[in-house]
Amino acid sequence: MKIQLILFNIILITSATSCVHKNNSENTITNINTAVQQQKIEQIQLAERTRGFSKSILFTPSSKTTNTNEEIANAKISSAEWKAVSRLAQTLDLSKISDLKSPTTGRHSDRAMAASIIITSNGKEYTSSSFDSGHPPKELEALYNAINGTEKTKNQ
């Protein structure tokens, strides 16, 4: 009888421990998802430069500022436009964008403009690694295309 009681207690303790472990891992996943959702994107900037030419596009929740060789153009944007661009930025792990690898190296010899994306979230700036204009790291490609796509449609 004592052996059965001891075995029963061991089984009970083991099952309780595994439930606690499962709950902890679920809580960790929930905390990670919550942290990503709490990223408040304040502004997004695409900067492209080479010798003798510079261009930057700065998005904020209400406006877009384009600076081409010190010629500045301001435009209001819709909330839908801001949501589309900021949503793409929110999907990124901002703490790791500076480590992303560029697929090409034309910027090292002036064959391409050196570009980077700067995202301000919760008061902190996150700057991507440098990449060739038009050839961002695959993780930044959707955001890069959204910024440039918006720019192209406004000029046409």
N, C-alpha and C positions, 0 to 999 in steps of 0.2 A: 504494500500500500504506500509506503514511504517513497519507494522508487517511482511509482506512478505519479505521485504528487510532485516529486523533483522534476521528472520529465515534463509534466504539464507546465510547471513554472518556467523551465528552460524554453519551451515552445512559446509561451506567452511573452517572455522577455524578448526573444528573437523577433517575433512578429511586430512587437511594439517598436523595436529599434529600427527595423526596416521601414516602417511607416514614417518615423521621424526623419530618416534619411531621405525618403522620397519627398516629403514635404519641404525639406530644406532645399533640395535641388529645384523644385517647382518655384519656391520663393526666389531663388537666385535668378531664374529665367524671368520671372515677373519683374524683379528689380531692374534687370537689364532693359527690358522692354519699356519700363516706366522712365528710365533715364533717357532713352532715345526720344520718347514722346515729350519729355520736359525740355528738350533743346528748343530754345526760342531763337529762331533765326532773325537777326536784326538787320543785316545787310549782306549782300553778296556782290563781290567785285571780280571782274575778269580783267587782268592787266596783261597787255602784250607789248613787247618792246624789241627793238633792234637798233643798230646805229642809225641815228637820224630820224627815227619814227617811233612814236608811242601812241598807244590807244588803250583806253580803259572804259569799261562799262560798269557802272555802279547801280545796283538795284536796292531800293529800300521799299518798305510796304506801300508807299504812295507815289514814288517817282523813280525815274531812270535818268541817270546823268551819263552822257557820253563825252569823253574828253579825247579828241584826236589832235595830237600835236598842239596842245594848249588851246584848241578851239572847243569850247564847252557848249553842249546842247542839253537842255533839261526838258523832260517830258513827263507828264503824269501817266501812271499806269493804273489799270483796273485792279480791283482786289483779286479777281480771278487770275490775272496774269502773275501777280505776286504769289498767290497760293501755288500756282503751277511750278514756279521756279523754286520757291522756298521748300515745297514738299520734296523736290529732288534733293535739295541740300540736307534735309532732315533724315533722309535714308542713309546718309554717309556716316561712317565712324570718324568724326571730325578730328579726334586725337591722332588718327593714323594717316591723314591725307598728306602729310609732309613726307611720308615714307613711300608713297606710291611711285612706281617706276614708269618713266616715259618710254613709249615704244620706239621713238626715233631720237636722233641726236643732231639734227640739222642746225639747231640754235647754237651749237658750239663753234660753227664756222660761218655764221651769218647767212646760211641757206634758208633759215626760217626765223620768225620772231620767237623770242623766248616768252612763254606765257605762264601765268599762274592764276589760281583762283583763291581769293581771300574771303573767308566766311566769318562773319562776326556773330557769335551766339552767346547769349547770357553775359555780355560784356567782354568776352575774350575773343581774340582774333586767331583763326586757324588758317595757315597759309599752306597751299599745296606745294609739292615739289615742282620745280621748273619743268616745262615740257614744250615741245614744238607747237606753235600755233597751228590749229587744225588737226593735231594728232595728240589728244589728251590721253592719259592713262584710261583704261577701259572703265574703271570705277567712276571716273569723272565725266565720261563721254556724254551721258544723257544731260547732265547739268550744263556742260559746255555747249552742246547743241541747242539747248533751250535758250541760253543767253544769246548766242549768235543767231538763232532762228528768230527770236524776237527782234533783234537788231535789224536783220535783213528785211523782215516784213514791214517794219516801220519806215524803212528807206524806200521801198518800192511803191 
